[in-house]
Structure formats: structure tokens, C-alpha cells
Amino acid sequence: MIASLIQDDHFKQVMNRLTGKTMFFAQALSFELEKKKNKGFPWHIGTQSFGYHQAQDYGCTIWAPLVNIDPKGQRGGMAYVPKDAVSGAFMYEHVDPAIFRLLSERIERGEETTIDEFVHLRDGPLNDPAIKKILDHFAVEDEFEVGDALIFDKNVIHRSIMLEDGPVDSRAAFVMRFFCETSTYDYRRAHDLEIPREHFKYSGPTRFHLEVAKEQGERLVDSPYFEGQAYRSLKISKAS
């Protein structure tokens, strides 16, 4: 079904107009919130989701809830901050790399660092009181009907909204990630994601950032990982 969608000429044309680029399908995944139980993710950007290509490379996400979302009712959707208010580019370009460097240097010096300290380093910059107040002020929380979708790039700061009391017991959302066809592999960024996993001995949600390419600067669309999967390209044929 995914292959059929992304090979559809109309879908390709819409994605081309919205992004101004030729995109390439990377991954699909899903998230679910249980009513009054899961808080989901605090304010964040696509550090993990796009932790394999260069800071200047374009990446975007399509987020589609599988139930209706009423921001004035049960909620359970997603909040995001328009980039003309606050862009998260500084996190992707500067803060996140610095956090991994800090952790690596502390480990090398034999300084004790707990996983709670690391989580605070990762989540803290966008969720400490001052910046959180700014983000909350500019946040947008949209209404969705099944079939609606939101597209946003990797530097858009966003967070989950808890599913409150109401008739829906859980909110699932389907997510698709794309990167522009000119994207190249950022070996250091990808392997930085492994530092806390190796140090704290936990398994991450995905190894995509390690498997998608092997060499610094490798063009991602040429990776053997995608061999025989030409359907992933959203390049518009001349006949279209």
C-alpha cells in the first residue's frame, strides 16, 4: 500500500510542490497513545528520525492520525511551533552534537553520568521552563479527521498531546519519513546516537541510521540498503 501511494503521480506532484525538492521515502512507523496514560514525547525535533544525514539536508515527516482529533475535546494529537516563531535548526546543527560530544568526553575521562542526566541533557534544552513557555505560547494544535495529514520538516519543534477522557481509548498515528534525494550520510551524527546505547546498555528503537549507509558523504539514494527499491523515489517522470 505504501509503495502504491508513493508511486502515485499526484502524490509525487503534491510532495514536490510542498517541499520544492525531489524526495525519497525512508521509513514508515506508528505511534500510539493510550487514554489518560501515555504522555508521549515532550518538545523535540527529528534528531533520532533524521540522525543520519547532514544538518543542511532536507528531511520531512508526514503524520496522519488514525482517529479524529478534536483539540477542544479529547485531544490526543500533536502540537507544533511554526518556524517563523521558533525554528529547531539550532538544536540539530549545534546543541545535539554538543550533547553527544559532552557525553563522550565525560565517558573518556571516567566521569559518572547517569541515564537520567543524559535524558535531561537531550530533553532539557527545549523543555526547561523558559523555552517551554515560549514554545507553549506559539504552539499550534490542529483538528484532524481520519484521512487528514500534517507534513513538517525535521527542524519543526513538536510534541505529543495526551489523549484525555472521552470515547476514544487509544490514538494511533501513521508516520512516513522522507529525505531529499541529494542527502548524504553523516557518519559522525549517526554513530553519536550509539554512544549512550553502548554506555548505558540499552537497545534503541531502530538501527536505520547505521544500516542506511556506511561511508561519510555517501549519497543515501545510492545506498545498497535501497537496492531494488526504486519505488522509494518521488522523482516525477517527464511523461507526468
C-alpha positions as CSV (number, residue, x, y, z in Angstrom):
1,M,0.0,0.0,0.0
2,I,2.8,2.4,0.8
3,A,4.6,1.6,-2.5
4,S,1.4,2.2,-4.3
5,L,0.9,5.6,-2.6
6,I,4.4,7.0,-3.1
7,Q,4.4,5.9,-6.8
8,D,1.2,7.8,-7.5
9,D,1.9,10.7,-9.7
10,H,-0.5,13.0,-7.9
11,F,1.2,12.2,-4.5
12,K,4.6,12.9,-6.1
13,Q,3.5,16.2,-7.6
14,V,2.0,17.4,-4.2
15,M,5.2,16.5,-2.3
16,N,7.3,18.2,-5.0
17,R,5.2,21.4,-4.7
18,L,5.1,21.4,-0.8
19,T,8.8,20.7,-0.4
20,G,10.3,22.3,-3.5
21,K,12.5,19.2,-3.7
22,T,12.6,15.7,-5.0
23,M,12.0,13.5,-2.0
24,F,12.9,9.9,-1.2
25,F,10.9,7.6,1.1
26,A,13.0,6.5,4.1
27,Q,10.8,4.8,6.7
28,A,7.3,4.2,8.0
29,L,6.3,3.7,11.6
30,S,3.5,4.2,14.0
31,F,2.9,5.7,17.4
32,E,0.1,5.1,19.9
33,L,-1.2,7.0,23.0
34,E,-3.5,5.3,25.5
35,K,-6.2,7.4,27.1
36,K,-5.0,9.2,30.3
37,K,-1.9,7.1,30.4
38,N,0.8,8.0,27.8
39,K,2.2,11.5,27.7
40,G,4.1,10.7,24.5
41,F,7.2,12.9,23.6
42,P,7.9,16.3,25.1
43,W,9.1,19.2,22.9
44,H,11.7,17.8,20.4
45,I,12.9,17.8,16.8
46,G,13.9,15.0,14.5
47,T,17.3,14.2,16.0
48,Q,16.7,10.4,16.0
49,S,14.4,10.3,13.0
50,F,17.0,12.1,10.8
51,G,20.1,11.3,12.7
52,Y,21.9,10.0,9.6
53,H,22.2,12.9,7.2
54,Q,23.8,16.3,7.1
55,A,22.4,19.3,9.0
56,Q,21.8,21.2,5.8
57,D,20.0,18.3,4.1
58,Y,16.2,18.5,4.0
59,G,14.0,15.9,5.7
60,C,10.3,15.8,6.4
61,T,7.6,13.8,8.1
62,I,4.0,13.1,7.2
63,W,2.0,12.5,10.3
64,A,-1.5,11.0,10.0
65,P,-3.7,10.2,13.0
66,L,-6.0,7.1,12.5
67,V,-8.8,8.6,14.6
68,N,-10.4,12.0,14.6
69,I,-8.5,14.6,16.7
70,D,-10.5,17.4,18.5
71,P,-8.2,19.9,20.1
72,K,-11.1,21.3,22.1
73,G,-12.4,17.9,23.2
74,Q,-10.5,14.7,23.9
75,R,-7.3,16.0,22.2
76,G,-4.6,13.4,21.7
77,G,-3.0,15.0,18.7
78,M,0.3,16.8,18.2
79,A,1.4,20.4,18.9
80,Y,4.0,22.1,16.8
81,V,5.7,25.5,16.6
82,P,5.8,27.4,13.2
83,K,9.4,28.0,12.3
84,D,8.8,31.7,11.8
85,A,8.2,31.8,15.6
86,V,11.0,29.4,16.7
87,S,13.0,27.0,14.5
88,G,14.7,24.0,15.9
89,A,17.6,24.2,13.5
90,F,19.9,25.3,16.2
91,M,19.2,22.0,18.1
92,Y,20.0,19.9,15.1
93,E,23.0,21.8,14.0
94,H,24.6,22.8,17.3
95,V,23.1,21.6,20.6
96,D,22.6,17.9,19.9
97,P,26.1,17.4,18.5
98,A,27.4,19.2,21.6
99,I,25.4,17.0,23.9
100,F,26.9,13.8,22.4
101,R,30.4,15.3,22.5
102,L,29.9,16.2,26.2
103,L,28.8,12.7,27.0
104,S,31.6,11.1,25.0
105,E,34.2,13.3,26.7
106,R,32.8,12.5,30.2
107,I,32.9,8.8,29.5
108,E,36.6,9.1,28.3
109,R,37.5,10.9,31.5
110,G,35.8,8.2,33.6
111,E,33.2,10.7,35.0
112,E,30.0,9.1,36.1
113,T,26.9,10.1,34.1
114,T,23.5,8.6,34.8
115,I,20.9,7.9,32.1
116,D,18.6,10.4,33.9
117,E,21.3,13.0,33.4
118,F,21.6,12.1,29.7
119,V,17.8,12.3,29.2
120,H,17.8,15.7,30.8
121,L,20.5,16.8,28.5
122,R,18.6,15.6,25.5
123,D,15.1,16.8,26.5
124,G,16.1,19.7,28.8
125,P,17.1,22.4,26.3
126,L,13.6,22.5,24.8
127,N,11.6,21.7,27.9
128,D,13.2,23.8,30.7
129,P,10.8,26.4,31.9
130,A,11.8,29.5,29.9
131,I,12.0,28.0,26.5
132,K,9.0,25.8,27.2
133,K,6.9,28.9,28.0
134,I,7.9,30.3,24.6
135,L,7.1,27.1,22.7
136,D,3.8,26.7,24.5
137,H,2.8,30.2,23.6
138,F,3.4,29.8,19.9
139,A,2.2,26.2,19.7
140,V,-0.4,25.1,17.1
141,E,-2.7,22.2,17.8
142,D,-4.8,21.2,14.8
143,E,-8.1,19.4,14.3
144,F,-7.9,16.2,12.2
145,E,-10.4,14.0,10.6
146,V,-9.4,10.5,9.5
147,G,-7.6,11.0,6.2
148,D,-6.1,14.3,7.1
149,A,-2.3,14.5,7.5
150,L,0.3,17.0,8.6
151,I,3.7,17.5,6.8
152,F,6.6,19.2,8.6
153,D,10.3,19.3,8.2
154,K,12.9,18.0,10.6
155,N,13.6,21.4,12.2
156,V,9.9,21.9,13.3
157,I,9.7,21.6,17.1
158,H,6.8,19.5,18.1
159,R,5.4,17.3,21.0
160,S,2.6,14.8,21.8
161,I,-0.7,15.9,23.4
162,M,-2.2,13.5,25.9
163,L,-5.4,11.7,25.0
164,E,-7.9,12.8,27.6
165,D,-11.2,11.5,28.8
166,G,-13.6,10.6,26.0
167,P,-14.9,7.9,23.7
168,V,-11.6,7.1,22.1
169,D,-9.5,4.6,24.1
170,S,-6.3,5.0,22.1
171,R,-4.9,7.2,19.4
172,A,-2.7,5.6,16.8
173,A,-0.9,7.7,14.2
174,F,0.9,6.6,11.0
175,V,4.2,8.3,10.2
176,M,6.2,8.5,7.0
177,R,9.7,9.9,6.8
178,F,11.4,11.3,3.7
179,F,14.7,12.9,2.8
180,C,15.7,14.9,-0.3
181,E,17.5,12.9,-3.0
182,T,20.7,15.0,-2.6
183,S,21.1,14.0,1.1
184,T,24.4,12.5,2.1
185,Y,25.5,10.3,5.0
186,D,26.7,12.0,8.2
187,Y,28.8,9.2,9.8
188,R,29.6,11.1,13.0
189,R,26.0,12.1,13.6
190,A,24.7,8.6,13.0
191,H,27.3,6.9,15.2
192,D,26.9,9.5,18.0
193,L,23.4,8.0,18.5
194,E,25.2,4.8,19.6
195,I,27.2,6.4,22.4
196,P,24.5,6.4,25.1
197,R,23.2,3.0,24.0
198,E,26.6,1.4,24.4
199,H,27.4,3.2,27.6
200,F,24.0,2.6,29.3
201,K,23.5,-0.8,27.7
202,Y,20.0,-0.2,26.2
203,S,18.7,-1.0,22.7
204,G,17.4,1.8,20.6
205,P,14.2,1.8,18.6
206,T,15.9,1.4,15.3
207,R,19.3,0.7,13.6
208,F,18.3,2.5,10.4
209,H,20.9,5.2,11.0
210,L,23.7,2.6,11.0
211,E,22.3,0.4,8.2
212,V,21.3,3.1,5.7
213,A,24.9,3.8,4.7
214,K,28.5,3.2,5.8
215,E,30.7,5.9,4.5
216,Q,30.8,9.6,5.3
217,G,29.4,11.7,2.4
218,E,27.8,8.7,0.7
219,R,24.7,9.7,-1.3
220,L,21.9,8.0,0.5
221,V,19.8,7.2,-2.5
222,D,22.7,5.2,-3.9
223,S,23.0,3.0,-0.7
224,P,22.8,-0.8,-1.1
225,Y,20.2,-0.6,1.6
226,F,17.7,0.6,-1.0
227,E,18.9,-1.7,-3.8
228,G,15.9,-2.9,-5.9
229,Q,13.6,-0.4,-4.3
230,A,13.2,2.2,-7.0
231,Y,9.6,2.8,-5.9
232,R,11.0,4.9,-3.0
233,S,11.9,7.8,-5.3
234,L,9.4,10.6,-5.7
235,K,11.0,11.8,-8.9
236,I,8.4,12.9,-11.3
237,S,8.7,11.3,-14.8
238,K,8.7,13.6,-17.8
239,A,5.6,11.9,-19.1
240,S,3.7,13.0,-15.9
